[in-house]
Amino acid sequence: MLTQNVALGSRSYDVLIGHNILDQLVGVLKNLNAEQRSVTIITEDTVANLYLEKIKSLLESTDYQVNILILPAGESTKSLENYERCMHFCLQHNVERNHALIALGGGVIGDLTGFVAATLRRGCRFIQVPTTLLAQVDSSVGGKTAINCQYGKNLIGAFYQPSAVLIDVNFLGTLSKRVYRSGYAEVIKYGLLGDKEFFNYLAQNNDLFLNQDIEFLIKIIAHCVEMKANIVSRDETEKGERALLNLGHTFAHAYEAETGYSDTLHHGEAVALGMLNAAQFSSFQGHLNTNIVDNIENVLFAAGFNLNIIYYISDLNIDNILKHMMQDKKVSNYRLSLILLKDIGHSFIQPDSCIKELREFFTLNN
Ligand SMILES: NC(=O)c1ccc[n+]([C@@H]2O[C@H](COP(=O)([O-])OP(=O)(O)OC[C@H]3O[C@@H](n4cnc5c(N)ncnc54)[C@H](O)[C@@H]3O)[C@@H](O)[C@H]2O)c1
């Protein structure tokens, strides 16, 4: 088992990474509060059917009383209604500030439970037990918590760090191919934004990704978590460097908004398209060599991503895409900042990207 610390002073915590390490959960809980004998799990039905019984018996066999709230699977669960449901459930079960909530699921459950933990009695503890590749390499670490509302995605939220993260790659074995691959877009992102050697390693070992090789998965997850932990330690609330983790995401969110955040286009698929767009736009502006853009495209294609936007959105409307891009959280005073590339592993923030140039770029590329 590997351990990565996220260094944030009094809010520091460990991320445990390994294979078949679920029984470590008991030790993690005891470390947080040796006296506490009650614990609350928030999860969703797909994950509950696969894993809840095992975790519940593990905790009950070590004398924990376990409260369980099972929500429906899917993005729509990150809602105000389910937030209220979680709050009322926790208050009904007398969850106190030093109790621990366990977020058992993918990014949806992690983001929702994190926001519940941030606001329950002004903050109680929570442990992330991420069950998708996306959640293991990205959303479970770093303390961004949020729910969606009618005005958009992740608009109600808080920076609130978990007390521990337990990453067991065993969970990945039951993911659909599509959800597994979607998470891999975020893995490739880490190489692109700041580590050329890691990007080349991924390019050379695509078969290990496709075969879900356990050692490979532990290695790449640990590497992504280490990169994220370092960035978050330096810039917890995204005043600067942390924005690099959004590489490709401004394009991606526009495509997701255009497809109504539906099953038509998964987040990771949008990120793959968005990273390619970011590379192409970097090249369009003269920052990046076209053969590097081709290299990025080849690596994404080999991982199985469909890189033709028309496959997902048959009638792409450039005005709509630009409008969605201007809704990005990084827009300030009507100025759009984009994460672009000078090389693989060398990303930078362009604070005032020109909409006219973006329009030309989209017109040329579609
Ligand atoms: N907080 C952050 O920093 C951050 C970063 C990136 C994304 N996110 C958020 O994460 C969410 C997406 O996360 P996600 O891709 O994990 O989605 P998700 O939680 O909806 O999981 C995807 C699908 O996989 C299923 N699933 C989960 N674990 C499984 C398992 N082990 N076996 C079989 N099926 C399983 C789920 O039921 C669901 O159908 C979005 O809401 C996004 O906004 C947050």
The ligand as an ORCA input file, in Angstrom:
! r2SCAN-3c Opt
* xyz 0 1
  N     -14.399     17.764     -6.872
  C     -13.596     17.737     -7.897
  O     -12.445     18.175     -7.833
  C     -14.072     17.128     -9.180
  C     -13.168     16.877    -10.229
  C     -13.636     16.239    -11.365
  C     -14.981     15.868    -11.470
  N     -15.824     16.129    -10.419
  C     -17.228     15.712    -10.470
  O     -17.255     14.294    -10.509
  C     -18.467     13.879    -11.122
  C     -18.169     12.768    -12.114
  O     -17.588     11.705    -11.396
  P     -17.658     10.199    -11.931
  O     -17.213     10.157    -13.338
  O     -16.983      9.353    -10.924
  O     -19.235      9.960    -12.008
  P     -20.259      9.093    -11.153
  O     -20.037      9.250     -9.710
  O     -21.604      9.421    -11.688
  O     -19.897      7.608    -11.581
  C     -20.018      7.240    -12.943
  C     -20.847      5.966    -13.104
  O     -20.116      4.854    -12.573
  C     -20.924      4.101    -11.664
  N     -20.002      3.515    -10.692
  C     -19.302      4.159     -9.726
  N     -18.432      3.324     -9.144
  C     -18.604      2.114     -9.733
  C     -17.976      0.845     -9.597
  N     -16.929      0.664     -8.763
  N     -18.391     -0.184    -10.368
  C     -19.415      0.006    -11.262
  N     -20.016      1.186    -11.474
  C     -19.609      2.232    -10.713
  C     -21.902      5.109    -11.126
  O     -23.067      4.484    -10.640
  C     -22.164      5.967    -12.348
  O     -23.133      5.343    -13.155
  C     -19.079     15.111    -11.778
  O     -20.189     15.527    -11.020
  C     -17.959     16.147    -11.706
  O     -18.465     17.461    -11.570
  C     -15.401     16.735     -9.298
*
